[in-house]
Amino acid sequence: MGIDSAKQEVKNISEILDDYHYHSGLVATSSVTHASPAAHYAHIDSRYKEEAIATQLTESTIKIA
């Protein structure tokens, strides 16, 4: 999630919105560390690294989760 095949970070939608001074929130029916919602803020090589994904949420541009 959030990385390319060379493991380089690529901007996700929340980061792009932040560049334009928009705020973003996240609503999910699953855990916010699940791969689908995490794709909006995380940069990680495995969907199973949920602890690292959770840490990235706290450091992300997402304002409300």
Biopython code that builds the backbone (N, CA, C, O; Angstrom):
import numpy as np
from Bio.PDB.StructureBuilder import StructureBuilder

atoms = [
    (1, "MET", "N", (0.829, -1.171, 0.000)),
    (1, "MET", "CA", (0.000, 0.000, 0.000)),
    (1, "MET", "C", (0.878, 1.240, 0.000)),
    (1, "MET", "O", (1.778, 1.370, 0.829)),
    (2, "GLY", "N", (0.619, 2.131, -0.912)),
    (2, "GLY", "CA", (1.328, 3.393, -0.919)),
    (2, "GLY", "C", (2.784, 3.320, -1.332)),
    (2, "GLY", "O", (3.548, 4.261, -1.114)),
    (3, "ILE", "N", (3.175, 2.186, -1.936)),
    (3, "ILE", "CA", (4.532, 2.067, -2.468)),
    (3, "ILE", "C", (4.459, 1.431, -3.849)),
    (3, "ILE", "O", (3.516, 0.701, -4.155)),
    (4, "ASP", "N", (5.453, 1.708, -4.677)),
    (4, "ASP", "CA", (5.479, 1.117, -6.007)),
    (4, "ASP", "C", (6.304, -0.174, -6.002)),
    (4, "ASP", "O", (6.746, -0.627, -4.946)),
    (5, "SER", "N", (6.508, -0.760, -7.175)),
    (5, "SER", "CA", (7.223, -2.040, -7.256)),
    (5, "SER", "C", (8.684, -1.935, -6.822)),
    (5, "SER", "O", (9.310, -2.944, -6.499)),
    (6, "ALA", "N", (9.226, -0.725, -6.814)),
    (6, "ALA", "CA", (10.598, -0.511, -6.343)),
    (6, "ALA", "C", (10.627, -0.124, -4.865)),
    (6, "ALA", "O", (11.662, 0.282, -4.338)),
    (7, "LYS", "N", (9.476, -0.257, -4.205)),
    (7, "LYS", "CA", (9.307, 0.064, -2.779)),
    (7, "LYS", "C", (9.556, 1.543, -2.467)),
    (7, "LYS", "O", (9.995, 1.895, -1.372)),
    (8, "GLN", "N", (9.270, 2.390, -3.441)),
    (8, "GLN", "CA", (9.336, 3.834, -3.255)),
    (8, "GLN", "C", (7.936, 4.333, -2.913)),
    (8, "GLN", "O", (6.955, 3.895, -3.514)),
    (9, "GLU", "N", (7.842, 5.243, -1.955)),
    (9, "GLU", "CA", (6.538, 5.767, -1.563)),
    (9, "GLU", "C", (5.915, 6.571, -2.697)),
    (9, "GLU", "O", (6.594, 7.326, -3.393)),
    (10, "VAL", "N", (4.613, 6.394, -2.865)),
    (10, "VAL", "CA", (3.829, 7.215, -3.785)),
    (10, "VAL", "C", (2.759, 7.920, -2.961)),
    (10, "VAL", "O", (2.267, 7.370, -1.976)),
    (11, "LYS", "N", (2.402, 9.124, -3.360)),
    (11, "LYS", "CA", (1.402, 9.878, -2.606)),
    (11, "LYS", "C", (0.042, 9.207, -2.716)),
    (11, "LYS", "O", (-0.341, 8.709, -3.774)),
    (12, "ASN", "N", (-0.669, 9.206, -1.612)),
    (12, "ASN", "CA", (-2.034, 8.701, -1.618)),
    (12, "ASN", "C", (-2.989, 9.889, -1.632)),
    (12, "ASN", "O", (-2.556, 11.040, -1.569)),
    (13, "ILE", "N", (-4.275, 9.613, -1.715)),
    (13, "ILE", "CA", (-5.260, 10.677, -1.886)),
    (13, "ILE", "C", (-5.259, 11.664, -0.725)),
    (13, "ILE", "O", (-5.422, 12.863, -0.950)),
    (14, "SER", "N", (-5.083, 11.203, 0.493)),
    (14, "SER", "CA", (-5.106, 12.137, 1.625)),
    (14, "SER", "C", (-3.904, 13.076, 1.591)),
    (14, "SER", "O", (-4.013, 14.233, 1.996)),
    (15, "GLU", "N", (-2.767, 12.595, 1.118)),
    (15, "GLU", "CA", (-1.582, 13.451, 1.005)),
    (15, "GLU", "C", (-1.735, 14.467, -0.128)),
    (15, "GLU", "O", (-1.313, 15.617, -0.002)),
    (16, "ILE", "N", (-2.337, 14.037, -1.221)),
    (16, "ILE", "CA", (-2.584, 14.959, -2.332)),
    (16, "ILE", "C", (-3.559, 16.048, -1.896)),
    (16, "ILE", "O", (-3.350, 17.225, -2.188)),
    (17, "LEU", "N", (-4.618, 15.657, -1.200)),
    (17, "LEU", "CA", (-5.574, 16.648, -0.700)),
    (17, "LEU", "C", (-4.906, 17.619, 0.264)),
    (17, "LEU", "O", (-5.187, 18.817, 0.233)),
    (18, "ASP", "N", (-4.034, 17.116, 1.109)),
    (18, "ASP", "CA", (-3.330, 17.969, 2.063)),
    (18, "ASP", "C", (-2.455, 19.003, 1.341)),
    (18, "ASP", "O", (-2.309, 20.133, 1.807)),
    (19, "ASP", "N", (-1.880, 18.613, 0.213)),
    (19, "ASP", "CA", (-1.085, 19.556, -0.586)),
    (19, "ASP", "C", (-1.914, 20.766, -1.014)),
    (19, "ASP", "O", (-1.387, 21.866, -1.182)),
    (20, "TYR", "N", (-3.225, 20.545, -1.187)),
    (20, "TYR", "CA", (-4.135, 21.615, -1.599)),
    (20, "TYR", "C", (-4.906, 22.198, -0.417)),
    (20, "TYR", "O", (-5.908, 22.889, -0.601)),
    (21, "HIS", "N", (-4.434, 21.917, 0.793)),
    (21, "HIS", "CA", (-4.993, 22.460, 2.040)),
    (21, "HIS", "C", (-6.414, 21.971, 2.338)),
    (21, "HIS", "O", (-7.185, 22.666, 2.999)),
    (22, "TYR", "N", (-6.757, 20.782, 1.853)),
    (22, "TYR", "CA", (-8.011, 20.140, 2.210)),
    (22, "TYR", "C", (-7.763, 19.236, 3.410)),
    (22, "TYR", "O", (-6.655, 18.731, 3.593)),
    (23, "HIS", "N", (-8.771, 19.037, 4.211)),
    (23, "HIS", "CA", (-8.702, 18.088, 5.316)),
    (23, "HIS", "C", (-9.388, 16.809, 4.871)),
    (23, "HIS", "O", (-10.292, 16.849, 4.036)),
    (24, "SER", "N", (-8.975, 15.692, 5.412)),
    (24, "SER", "CA", (-9.611, 14.431, 5.049)),
    (24, "SER", "C", (-9.885, 13.602, 6.292)),
    (24, "SER", "O", (-9.162, 13.671, 7.286)),
    (25, "GLY", "N", (-10.942, 12.823, 6.206)),
    (25, "GLY", "CA", (-11.324, 11.900, 7.261)),
    (25, "GLY", "C", (-11.487, 10.524, 6.659)),
    (25, "GLY", "O", (-11.410, 10.355, 5.442)),
    (26, "LEU", "N", (-11.711, 9.554, 7.498)),
    (26, "LEU", "CA", (-11.811, 8.175, 7.040)),
    (26, "LEU", "C", (-12.976, 7.502, 7.743)),
    (26, "LEU", "O", (-13.064, 7.515, 8.971)),
    (27, "VAL", "N", (-13.870, 6.913, 6.957)),
    (27, "VAL", "CA", (-14.989, 6.143, 7.496)),
    (27, "VAL", "C", (-14.871, 4.739, 6.926)),
    (27, "VAL", "O", (-14.732, 4.569, 5.715)),
    (28, "ALA", "N", (-14.926, 3.737, 7.787)),
    (28, "ALA", "CA", (-14.791, 2.354, 7.328)),
    (28, "ALA", "C", (-15.677, 1.441, 8.158)),
    (28, "ALA", "O", (-15.882, 1.672, 9.349)),
    (29, "THR", "N", (-16.197, 0.406, 7.521)),
    (29, "THR", "CA", (-16.957, -0.602, 8.258)),
    (29, "THR", "C", (-16.040, -1.714, 8.761)),
    (29, "THR", "O", (-16.458, -2.564, 9.547)),
    (30, "SER", "N", (-14.808, -1.703, 8.311)),
    (30, "SER", "CA", (-13.803, -2.656, 8.791)),
    (30, "SER", "C", (-12.865, -1.917, 9.737)),
    (30, "SER", "O", (-13.077, -0.742, 10.037)),
    (31, "SER", "N", (-11.858, -2.586, 10.193)),
    (31, "SER", "CA", (-10.815, -1.936, 10.988)),
    (31, "SER", "C", (-10.126, -0.883, 10.119)),
    (31, "SER", "O", (-9.926, -1.108, 8.926)),
    (32, "VAL", "N", (-9.764, 0.256, 10.697)),
    (32, "VAL", "CA", (-9.082, 1.287, 9.904)),
    (32, "VAL", "C", (-7.676, 0.859, 9.496)),
    (32, "VAL", "O", (-7.042, 1.516, 8.671)),
    (33, "THR", "N", (-7.186, -0.242, 10.071)),
    (33, "THR", "CA", (-5.882, -0.768, 9.668)),
    (33, "THR", "C", (-6.004, -1.847, 8.592)),
    (33, "THR", "O", (-4.995, -2.397, 8.153)),
    (34, "HIS", "N", (-7.232, -2.154, 8.163)),
    (34, "HIS", "CA", (-7.458, -3.099, 7.069)),
    (34, "HIS", "C", (-6.907, -2.492, 5.783)),
    (34, "HIS", "O", (-6.816, -1.269, 5.671)),
    (35, "ALA", "N", (-6.546, -3.310, 4.833)),
    (35, "ALA", "CA", (-5.888, -2.839, 3.608)),
    (35, "ALA", "C", (-6.683, -1.778, 2.849)),
    (35, "ALA", "O", (-6.097, -0.814, 2.357)),
    (36, "SER", "N", (-8.000, -1.932, 2.744)),
    (36, "SER", "CA", (-8.775, -0.963, 1.952)),
    (36, "SER", "C", (-8.724, 0.444, 2.535)),
    (36, "SER", "O", (-8.354, 1.372, 1.816)),
    (37, "PRO", "N", (-9.079, 0.648, 3.814)),
    (37, "PRO", "CA", (-8.968, 2.006, 4.342)),
    (37, "PRO", "C", (-7.513, 2.474, 4.484)),
    (37, "PRO", "O", (-7.224, 3.659, 4.317)),
    (38, "ALA", "N", (-6.613, 1.558, 4.787)),
    (38, "ALA", "CA", (-5.209, 1.941, 4.975)),
    (38, "ALA", "C", (-4.573, 2.445, 3.685)),
    (38, "ALA", "O", (-3.587, 3.181, 3.724)),
    (39, "ALA", "N", (-5.128, 2.055, 2.549)),
    (39, "ALA", "CA", (-4.598, 2.533, 1.269)),
    (39, "ALA", "C", (-4.697, 4.045, 1.140)),
    (39, "ALA", "O", (-4.016, 4.644, 0.308)),
    (40, "HIS", "N", (-5.539, 4.667, 1.957)),
    (40, "HIS", "CA", (-5.703, 6.119, 1.912)),
    (40, "HIS", "C", (-4.641, 6.865, 2.716)),
    (40, "HIS", "O", (-4.559, 8.090, 2.629)),
    (41, "TYR", "N", (-3.833, 6.155, 3.493)),
    (41, "TYR", "CA", (-2.842, 6.864, 4.318)),
    (41, "TYR", "C", (-1.521, 6.122, 4.520)),
    (41, "TYR", "O", (-0.526, 6.760, 4.862)),
    (42, "ALA", "N", (-1.471, 4.829, 4.327)),
    (42, "ALA", "CA", (-0.276, 4.052, 4.693)),
    (42, "ALA", "C", (0.704, 3.874, 3.531)),
    (42, "ALA", "O", (0.332, 3.931, 2.359)),
    (43, "HIS", "N", (1.950, 3.660, 3.895)),
    (43, "HIS", "CA", (3.028, 3.332, 2.952)),
    (43, "HIS", "C", (3.754, 2.135, 3.548)),
    (43, "HIS", "O", (4.649, 2.287, 4.379)),
    (44, "ILE", "N", (3.355, 0.940, 3.114)),
    (44, "ILE", "CA", (3.914, -0.265, 3.738)),
    (44, "ILE", "C", (3.873, -1.422, 2.747)),
    (44, "ILE", "O", (3.027, -1.448, 1.853)),
    (45, "ASP", "N", (4.771, -2.364, 2.901)),
    (45, "ASP", "CA", (4.897, -3.452, 1.936)),
    (45, "ASP", "C", (4.031, -4.673, 2.229)),
    (45, "ASP", "O", (4.022, -5.616, 1.438)),
    (46, "SER", "N", (3.313, -4.681, 3.334)),
    (46, "SER", "CA", (2.462, -5.827, 3.652)),
    (46, "SER", "C", (1.216, -5.389, 4.404)),
    (46, "SER", "O", (1.293, -4.637, 5.375)),
    (47, "ARG", "N", (0.079, -5.864, 3.947)),
    (47, "ARG", "CA", (-1.189, -5.545, 4.600)),
    (47, "ARG", "C", (-1.289, -6.167, 5.984)),
    (47, "ARG", "O", (-2.164, -5.795, 6.766)),
    (48, "TYR", "N", (-0.422, -7.092, 6.294)),
    (48, "TYR", "CA", (-0.477, -7.797, 7.576)),
    (48, "TYR", "C", (0.308, -7.094, 8.694)),
    (48, "TYR", "O", (0.282, -7.553, 9.836)),
    (49, "LYS", "N", (0.982, -6.029, 8.396)),
    (49, "LYS", "CA", (1.744, -5.273, 9.401)),
    (49, "LYS", "C", (0.838, -4.217, 10.036)),
    (49, "LYS", "O", (1.092, -3.016, 9.939)),
    (50, "GLU", "N", (-0.225, -4.695, 10.690)),
    (50, "GLU", "CA", (-1.260, -3.786, 11.190)),
    (50, "GLU", "C", (-0.765, -2.834, 12.271)),
    (50, "GLU", "O", (-1.260, -1.711, 12.362)),
    (51, "GLU", "N", (0.183, -3.241, 13.081)),
    (51, "GLU", "CA", (0.699, -2.332, 14.108)),
    (51, "GLU", "C", (1.420, -1.145, 13.461)),
    (51, "GLU", "O", (1.241, 0.000, 13.877)),
    (52, "ALA", "N", (2.225, -1.425, 12.454)),
    (52, "ALA", "CA", (2.919, -0.350, 11.738)),
    (52, "ALA", "C", (1.925, 0.520, 10.973)),
    (52, "ALA", "O", (2.099, 1.735, 10.883)),
    (53, "ILE", "N", (0.889, -0.102, 10.426)),
    (53, "ILE", "CA", (-0.154, 0.651, 9.721)),
    (53, "ILE", "C", (-0.869, 1.584, 10.692)),
    (53, "ILE", "O", (-1.145, 2.735, 10.352)),
    (54, "ALA", "N", (-1.168, 1.107, 11.885)),
    (54, "ALA", "CA", (-1.828, 1.939, 12.896)),
    (54, "ALA", "C", (-0.953, 3.129, 13.271)),
    (54, "ALA", "O", (-1.453, 4.241, 13.442)),
    (55, "THR", "N", (0.338, 2.901, 13.397)),
    (55, "THR", "CA", (1.261, 3.998, 13.698)),
    (55, "THR", "C", (1.238, 5.027, 12.579)),
    (55, "THR", "O", (1.246, 6.231, 12.836)),
    (56, "GLN", "N", (1.210, 4.555, 11.345)),
    (56, "GLN", "CA", (1.183, 5.477, 10.216)),
    (56, "GLN", "C", (-0.108, 6.293, 10.191)),
    (56, "GLN", "O", (-0.098, 7.444, 9.753)),
    (57, "LEU", "N", (-1.209, 5.722, 10.650)),
    (57, "LEU", "CA", (-2.461, 6.487, 10.716)),
    (57, "LEU", "C", (-2.296, 7.683, 11.639)),
    (57, "LEU", "O", (-2.744, 8.783, 11.316)),
    (58, "THR", "N", (-1.658, 7.479, 12.780)),
    (58, "THR", "CA", (-1.490, 8.585, 13.731)),
    (58, "THR", "C", (-0.556, 9.664, 13.196)),
    (58, "THR", "O", (-0.608, 10.812, 13.636)),
    (59, "GLU", "N", (0.291, 9.295, 12.253)),
    (59, "GLU", "CA", (1.244, 10.242, 11.669)),
    (59, "GLU", "C", (0.775, 10.788, 10.322)),
    (59, "GLU", "O", (1.476, 11.585, 9.699)),
    (60, "SER", "N", (-0.401, 10.364, 9.873)),
    (60, "SER", "CA", (-0.883, 10.731, 8.541)),
    (60, "SER", "C", (-1.589, 12.082, 8.539)),
    (60, "SER", "O", (-1.716, 12.743, 9.570)),
    (61, "THR", "N", (-2.039, 12.470, 7.357)),
    (61, "THR", "CA", (-2.789, 13.715, 7.205)),
    (61, "THR", "C", (-4.275, 13.525, 7.489)),
    (61, "THR", "O", (-5.035, 14.492, 7.435)),
    (62, "ILE", "N", (-4.706, 12.301, 7.792)),
    (62, "ILE", "CA", (-6.105, 12.027, 8.131)),
    (62, "ILE", "C", (-6.425, 12.726, 9.445)),
    (62, "ILE", "O", (-5.723, 12.535, 10.439)),
    (63, "LYS", "N", (-7.474, 13.532, 9.454)),
    (63, "LYS", "CA", (-7.836, 14.298, 10.654)),
    (63, "LYS", "C", (-8.816, 13.548, 11.551)),
    (63, "LYS", "O", (-8.761, 13.682, 12.773)),
    (64, "ILE", "N", (-9.715, 12.760, 10.957)),
    (64, "ILE", "CA", (-10.734, 12.025, 11.716)),
    (64, "ILE", "C", (-10.792, 10.608, 11.169)),
    (64, "ILE", "O", (-10.876, 10.412, 9.957)),
    (65, "ALA", "N", (-10.748, 9.621, 12.057)),
    (65, "ALA", "CA", (-10.870, 8.227, 11.624)),
    (65, "ALA", "C", (-11.848, 7.527, 12.542)),
    (65, "ALA", "O", (-12.112, 6.337, 12.371)),
]
sb = StructureBuilder()
sb.init_structure("model")
sb.init_model(0)
sb.init_chain("A")
sb.init_seg("    ")
for serial, (resi, resn, name, xyz) in enumerate(atoms, 1):
    if name == "N":
        sb.init_residue(resn, " ", resi, " ")
    sb.init_atom(name, np.array(xyz, "f"), 0.0, 1.0, " ", f" {name:<3s}", serial, name[0])
structure = sb.get_structure()
